């Protein structure tokens, strides 16, 4: 599933290696054909935009979007656990999943960082990868809606992920909530949506609201 590797790279901090690999990324998207035509074309348009933009400008745009506030944080559990102590256990559980499959992190990497999560999924069998992507889909859809609302073309990456996972049942609620948010407001009233979705992304019933109903553990 190299398409997930491409989407992972697009959500990572822009580096010279990213710009050097843009043509290869186009080839992957065209070869695998995992995304619907309209979504694939939107991602290809983003790749063209990156190719025509100075690296320093891309880096500044990235930091402004993703590193200055919680609303667009690229850490999955930021949107579900916030600063609660449960987030630590959720991290441990996810790290355990990675390690069981030989996916090691550096000491500075957090396991819920979305580009890292996607890189892991790109190495797993398709069915298993989609299952975990579905479990994370409410957060991915939330970020897609927020980025679209801010006019950022990075939203097409999350659109692509949502296409692969399928829209969560609470998508209309997510859109309505995002439409009523302030510019930098963090979603603090999404508990009802998490309850409805019964997200089972973490292999622990006590770790974060995203599996309050329990449910199956992530695939091992």
BALOBA-1460 file (C-alpha; in Angstrom, 3 decimals):
// residues 220
<rec num="1" residu="x" x="0.000" y="0.000" z="0.000"/>
<rec num="2" residu="x" x="2.497" y="2.588" z="-1.182"/>
<rec num="3" residu="x" x="-0.342" y="5.096" z="-1.567"/>
<rec num="4" residu="x" x="-0.415" y="5.374" z="2.224"/>
<rec num="5" residu="x" x="3.328" y="5.998" z="2.171"/>
<rec num="6" residu="x" x="2.739" y="8.881" z="-0.248"/>
<rec num="7" residu="x" x="0.031" y="10.362" z="1.981"/>
<rec num="8" residu="x" x="2.350" y="9.958" z="4.963"/>
<rec num="9" residu="x" x="5.093" y="11.886" z="3.178"/>
<rec num="10" residu="x" x="2.701" y="14.679" z="2.243"/>
<rec num="11" residu="x" x="1.790" y="15.201" z="5.897"/>
<rec num="12" residu="x" x="5.398" y="15.269" z="7.057"/>
<rec num="13" residu="x" x="7.424" y="18.446" z="7.533"/>
<rec num="14" residu="x" x="8.608" y="19.444" z="4.034"/>
<rec num="15" residu="x" x="12.214" y="18.509" z="3.361"/>
<rec num="16" residu="x" x="14.343" y="18.488" z="0.184"/>
<rec num="17" residu="x" x="13.802" y="14.722" z="-0.012"/>
<rec num="18" residu="x" x="10.066" y="15.279" z="-0.364"/>
<rec num="19" residu="x" x="10.471" y="17.583" z="-3.349"/>
<rec num="20" residu="x" x="12.969" y="15.190" z="-4.929"/>
<rec num="21" residu="x" x="10.474" y="12.325" z="-4.653"/>
<rec num="22" residu="x" x="7.402" y="14.086" z="-6.087"/>
<rec num="23" residu="x" x="7.637" y="12.400" z="-9.487"/>
<rec num="24" residu="x" x="7.964" y="8.990" z="-7.849"/>
<rec num="25" residu="x" x="4.923" y="9.769" z="-5.701"/>
<rec num="26" residu="x" x="2.891" y="10.583" z="-8.799"/>
<rec num="27" residu="x" x="3.905" y="7.235" z="-10.291"/>
<rec num="28" residu="x" x="2.771" y="5.382" z="-7.154"/>
<rec num="29" residu="x" x="-0.659" y="7.016" z="-7.156"/>
<rec num="30" residu="x" x="-1.161" y="6.319" z="-10.846"/>
<rec num="31" residu="x" x="0.097" y="2.731" z="-10.609"/>
<rec num="32" residu="x" x="-1.823" y="1.598" z="-7.519"/>
<rec num="33" residu="x" x="-5.083" y="3.365" z="-8.432"/>
<rec num="34" residu="x" x="-6.302" y="2.994" z="-4.833"/>
<rec num="35" residu="x" x="-8.021" y="6.374" z="-4.788"/>
<rec num="36" residu="x" x="-11.129" y="7.368" z="-6.747"/>
<rec num="37" residu="x" x="-10.335" y="9.464" z="-9.825"/>
<rec num="38" residu="x" x="-11.492" y="12.794" z="-8.391"/>
<rec num="39" residu="x" x="-9.564" y="12.276" z="-5.165"/>
<rec num="40" residu="x" x="-6.418" y="11.095" z="-6.933"/>
<rec num="41" residu="x" x="-6.529" y="14.130" z="-9.221"/>
<rec num="42" residu="x" x="-6.870" y="16.417" z="-6.198"/>
<rec num="43" residu="x" x="-3.804" y="14.851" z="-4.563"/>
<rec num="44" residu="x" x="-1.881" y="15.147" z="-7.849"/>
<rec num="45" residu="x" x="-2.805" y="18.828" z="-7.967"/>
<rec num="46" residu="x" x="-1.363" y="19.216" z="-4.471"/>
<rec num="47" residu="x" x="1.831" y="17.536" z="-5.648"/>
<rec num="48" residu="x" x="2.046" y="20.017" z="-8.530"/>
<rec num="49" residu="x" x="1.596" y="22.902" z="-6.106"/>
<rec num="50" residu="x" x="4.374" y="21.584" z="-3.877"/>
<rec num="51" residu="x" x="6.638" y="21.196" z="-6.877"/>
<rec num="52" residu="x" x="6.134" y="24.834" z="-7.819"/>
<rec num="53" residu="x" x="6.660" y="26.321" z="-4.341"/>
<rec num="54" residu="x" x="9.890" y="27.280" z="-2.616"/>
<rec num="55" residu="x" x="10.858" y="24.881" z="0.176"/>
<rec num="56" residu="x" x="11.122" y="27.586" z="2.838"/>
<rec num="57" residu="x" x="7.640" y="28.789" z="1.978"/>
<rec num="58" residu="x" x="6.293" y="25.235" z="2.222"/>
<rec num="59" residu="x" x="7.925" y="24.814" z="5.615"/>
<rec num="60" residu="x" x="6.480" y="28.088" z="6.885"/>
<rec num="61" residu="x" x="3.005" y="27.120" z="5.671"/>
<rec num="62" residu="x" x="3.301" y="23.715" z="7.324"/>
<rec num="63" residu="x" x="4.367" y="25.141" z="10.696"/>
<rec num="64" residu="x" x="1.609" y="27.760" z="10.592"/>
<rec num="65" residu="x" x="-1.011" y="25.073" z="9.958"/>
<rec num="66" residu="x" x="0.023" y="22.154" z="12.081"/>
<rec num="67" residu="x" x="2.364" y="23.375" z="14.808"/>
<rec num="68" residu="x" x="0.598" y="26.424" z="16.222"/>
<rec num="69" residu="x" x="-2.343" y="25.128" z="18.174"/>
<rec num="70" residu="x" x="-4.246" y="21.955" z="18.931"/>
<rec num="71" residu="x" x="-7.033" y="22.241" z="16.384"/>
<rec num="72" residu="x" x="-4.917" y="20.879" z="13.513"/>
<rec num="73" residu="x" x="-2.511" y="18.780" z="15.549"/>
<rec num="74" residu="x" x="-1.198" y="15.788" z="13.612"/>
<rec num="75" residu="x" x="-1.273" y="13.644" z="16.748"/>
<rec num="76" residu="x" x="-4.337" y="11.411" z="16.777"/>
<rec num="77" residu="x" x="-4.819" y="11.262" z="20.531"/>
<rec num="78" residu="x" x="-4.636" y="15.040" z="20.882"/>
<rec num="79" residu="x" x="-8.152" y="15.099" z="19.439"/>
<rec num="80" residu="x" x="-9.497" y="12.305" z="21.604"/>
<rec num="81" residu="x" x="-7.574" y="12.255" z="24.885"/>
<rec num="82" residu="x" x="-6.357" y="15.849" z="25.037"/>
<rec num="83" residu="x" x="-3.981" y="16.223" z="27.969"/>
<rec num="84" residu="x" x="-5.571" y="13.485" z="30.078"/>
<rec num="85" residu="x" x="-3.443" y="10.828" z="31.739"/>
<rec num="86" residu="x" x="-5.206" y="8.232" z="29.596"/>
<rec num="87" residu="x" x="-3.257" y="9.482" z="26.611"/>
<rec num="88" residu="x" x="-0.079" y="7.948" z="27.990"/>
<rec num="89" residu="x" x="-1.612" y="4.478" z="28.159"/>
<rec num="90" residu="x" x="-3.015" y="4.903" z="24.657"/>
<rec num="91" residu="x" x="0.494" y="5.712" z="23.427"/>
<rec num="92" residu="x" x="1.911" y="2.628" z="25.136"/>
<rec num="93" residu="x" x="-0.738" y="0.422" z="23.537"/>
<rec num="94" residu="x" x="-0.116" y="1.786" z="20.060"/>
<rec num="95" residu="x" x="3.636" y="1.497" z="20.484"/>
<rec num="96" residu="x" x="3.127" y="-2.133" z="21.458"/>
<rec num="97" residu="x" x="1.233" y="-2.766" z="18.227"/>
<rec num="98" residu="x" x="4.091" y="-1.272" z="16.230"/>
<rec num="99" residu="x" x="6.729" y="-3.299" z="18.007"/>
<rec num="100" residu="x" x="4.880" y="-6.585" z="17.583"/>
<rec num="101" residu="x" x="5.317" y="-6.087" z="13.857"/>
<rec num="102" residu="x" x="8.943" y="-4.957" z="14.008"/>
<rec num="103" residu="x" x="8.165" y="-1.272" z="13.435"/>
<rec num="104" residu="x" x="10.573" y="0.654" z="15.638"/>
<rec num="105" residu="x" x="10.451" y="4.358" z="16.429"/>
<rec num="106" residu="x" x="13.230" y="6.744" z="17.270"/>
<rec num="107" residu="x" x="13.355" y="8.086" z="20.818"/>
<rec num="108" residu="x" x="11.903" y="11.419" z="19.661"/>
<rec num="109" residu="x" x="8.870" y="10.072" z="17.783"/>
<rec num="110" residu="x" x="5.381" y="9.793" z="19.270"/>
<rec num="111" residu="x" x="3.424" y="6.774" z="18.008"/>
<rec num="112" residu="x" x="0.198" y="8.689" z="17.339"/>
<rec num="113" residu="x" x="1.852" y="11.122" z="14.887"/>
<rec num="114" residu="x" x="-0.300" y="10.658" z="11.792"/>
<rec num="115" residu="x" x="2.519" y="10.503" z="9.196"/>
<rec num="116" residu="x" x="4.197" y="7.806" z="11.319"/>
<rec num="117" residu="x" x="0.913" y="5.940" z="11.752"/>
<rec num="118" residu="x" x="0.384" y="5.965" z="7.977"/>
<rec num="119" residu="x" x="3.923" y="4.775" z="7.355"/>
<rec num="120" residu="x" x="3.226" y="1.819" z="9.649"/>
<rec num="121" residu="x" x="-0.047" y="1.051" z="7.865"/>
<rec num="122" residu="x" x="1.688" y="1.170" z="4.484"/>
<rec num="123" residu="x" x="3.744" y="-1.852" z="5.595"/>
<rec num="124" residu="x" x="0.797" y="-3.948" z="6.744"/>
<rec num="125" residu="x" x="-1.595" y="-6.140" z="4.703"/>
<rec num="126" residu="x" x="-4.315" y="-4.064" z="3.070"/>
<rec num="127" residu="x" x="-7.209" y="-5.435" z="5.109"/>
<rec num="128" residu="x" x="-5.436" y="-4.821" z="8.403"/>
<rec num="129" residu="x" x="-4.346" y="-1.341" z="7.337"/>
<rec num="130" residu="x" x="-7.865" y="-0.334" z="6.320"/>
<rec num="131" residu="x" x="-9.272" y="-1.684" z="9.585"/>
<rec num="132" residu="x" x="-7.039" y="0.573" z="11.655"/>
<rec num="133" residu="x" x="-7.643" y="3.468" z="9.274"/>
<rec num="134" residu="x" x="-11.390" y="3.038" z="9.777"/>
<rec num="135" residu="x" x="-10.878" y="3.143" z="13.540"/>
<rec num="136" residu="x" x="-9.094" y="6.492" z="13.206"/>
<rec num="137" residu="x" x="-11.540" y="7.892" z="10.638"/>
<rec num="138" residu="x" x="-13.415" y="10.331" z="12.944"/>
<rec num="139" residu="x" x="-10.169" y="12.182" z="13.657"/>
<rec num="140" residu="x" x="-9.139" y="12.096" z="9.998"/>
<rec num="141" residu="x" x="-12.544" y="13.424" z="8.934"/>
<rec num="142" residu="x" x="-12.359" y="16.138" z="11.575"/>
<rec num="143" residu="x" x="-9.006" y="17.340" z="10.280"/>
<rec num="144" residu="x" x="-10.268" y="17.221" z="6.699"/>
<rec num="145" residu="x" x="-13.228" y="19.448" z="7.604"/>
<rec num="146" residu="x" x="-11.075" y="21.906" z="9.546"/>
<rec num="147" residu="x" x="-8.483" y="22.220" z="6.785"/>
<rec num="148" residu="x" x="-11.163" y="22.656" z="4.117"/>
<rec num="149" residu="x" x="-12.775" y="25.351" z="6.248"/>
<rec num="150" residu="x" x="-9.465" y="27.222" z="6.360"/>
<rec num="151" residu="x" x="-8.973" y="26.949" z="2.612"/>
<rec num="152" residu="x" x="-5.896" y="24.736" z="2.916"/>
<rec num="153" residu="x" x="-5.273" y="22.307" z="0.077"/>
<rec num="154" residu="x" x="-3.782" y="19.882" z="2.600"/>
<rec num="155" residu="x" x="-7.379" y="18.816" z="3.190"/>
<rec num="156" residu="x" x="-7.170" y="16.642" z="0.072"/>
<rec num="157" residu="x" x="-4.761" y="14.299" z="1.891"/>
<rec num="158" residu="x" x="-7.330" y="13.715" z="4.616"/>
<rec num="159" residu="x" x="-10.063" y="13.459" z="1.990"/>
<rec num="160" residu="x" x="-8.042" y="10.637" z="0.439"/>
<rec num="161" residu="x" x="-7.705" y="8.879" z="3.788"/>
<rec num="162" residu="x" x="-11.420" y="9.267" z="4.408"/>
<rec num="163" residu="x" x="-12.132" y="7.783" z="0.971"/>
<rec num="164" residu="x" x="-10.041" y="4.738" z="1.884"/>
<rec num="165" residu="x" x="-11.633" y="4.329" z="5.309"/>
<rec num="166" residu="x" x="-15.152" y="5.493" z="4.513"/>
<rec num="167" residu="x" x="-16.843" y="8.452" z="6.179"/>
<rec num="168" residu="x" x="-17.679" y="7.965" z="9.864"/>
<rec num="169" residu="x" x="-21.367" y="7.954" z="10.677"/>
<rec num="170" residu="x" x="-20.953" y="11.191" z="12.586"/>
<rec num="171" residu="x" x="-19.628" y="13.124" z="9.595"/>
<rec num="172" residu="x" x="-22.519" y="15.569" z="9.419"/>
<rec num="173" residu="x" x="-22.158" y="16.283" z="13.131"/>
<rec num="174" residu="x" x="-18.440" y="16.871" z="12.603"/>
<rec num="175" residu="x" x="-19.113" y="19.320" z="9.757"/>
<rec num="176" residu="x" x="-21.703" y="21.228" z="11.776"/>
<rec num="177" residu="x" x="-19.405" y="21.445" z="14.793"/>
<rec num="178" residu="x" x="-16.432" y="22.600" z="12.716"/>
<rec num="179" residu="x" x="-18.605" y="25.224" z="11.017"/>
<rec num="180" residu="x" x="-19.336" y="26.733" z="14.431"/>
<rec num="181" residu="x" x="-15.756" y="26.740" z="15.696"/>
<rec num="182" residu="x" x="-13.589" y="29.748" z="16.203"/>
<rec num="183" residu="x" x="-10.338" y="30.033" z="14.284"/>
<rec num="184" residu="x" x="-8.178" y="28.227" z="16.848"/>
<rec num="185" residu="x" x="-10.821" y="26.557" z="18.969"/>
<rec num="186" residu="x" x="-10.139" y="22.995" z="20.039"/>
<rec num="187" residu="x" x="-13.040" y="20.581" z="19.854"/>
<rec num="188" residu="x" x="-14.056" y="19.895" z="23.421"/>
<rec num="189" residu="x" x="-17.621" y="18.811" z="22.709"/>
<rec num="190" residu="x" x="-17.006" y="15.817" z="20.446"/>
<rec num="191" residu="x" x="-17.733" y="13.214" z="23.142"/>
<rec num="192" residu="x" x="-21.142" y="12.402" z="21.680"/>
<rec num="193" residu="x" x="-19.593" y="11.679" z="18.299"/>
<rec num="194" residu="x" x="-16.932" y="9.414" z="19.828"/>
<rec num="195" residu="x" x="-19.673" y="7.613" z="21.756"/>
<rec num="196" residu="x" x="-21.656" y="7.032" z="18.562"/>
<rec num="197" residu="x" x="-18.660" y="5.855" z="16.583"/>
<rec num="198" residu="x" x="-17.368" y="3.480" z="19.294"/>
<rec num="199" residu="x" x="-13.881" y="3.953" z="17.942"/>
<rec num="200" residu="x" x="-11.668" y="1.044" z="18.981"/>
<rec num="201" residu="x" x="-8.300" y="2.370" z="17.956"/>
<rec num="202" residu="x" x="-6.567" y="1.667" z="21.247"/>
<rec num="203" residu="x" x="-6.104" y="-1.813" z="22.695"/>
<rec num="204" residu="x" x="-7.327" y="-0.768" z="26.139"/>
<rec num="205" residu="x" x="-10.816" y="-0.108" z="27.472"/>
<rec num="206" residu="x" x="-9.465" y="2.485" z="29.900"/>
<rec num="207" residu="x" x="-7.399" y="4.522" z="27.467"/>
<rec num="208" residu="x" x="-9.170" y="7.645" z="26.189"/>
<rec num="209" residu="x" x="-12.810" y="8.192" z="25.201"/>
<rec num="210" residu="x" x="-12.347" y="6.653" z="21.774"/>
<rec num="211" residu="x" x="-13.258" y="3.195" z="23.020"/>
<rec num="212" residu="x" x="-15.653" y="3.889" z="25.871"/>
<rec num="213" residu="x" x="-17.928" y="1.134" z="24.595"/>
<rec num="214" residu="x" x="-15.082" y="-1.345" z="24.535"/>
<rec num="215" residu="x" x="-14.818" y="-3.315" z="21.339"/>
<rec num="216" residu="x" x="-12.226" y="-5.419" z="19.633"/>
<rec num="217" residu="x" x="-8.545" y="-4.778" z="19.974"/>
<rec num="218" residu="x" x="-6.576" y="-3.637" z="16.938"/>
<rec num="219" residu="x" x="-5.302" y="-6.504" z="14.832"/>
<rec num="220" residu="x" x="-2.069" y="-8.091" z="16.007"/>
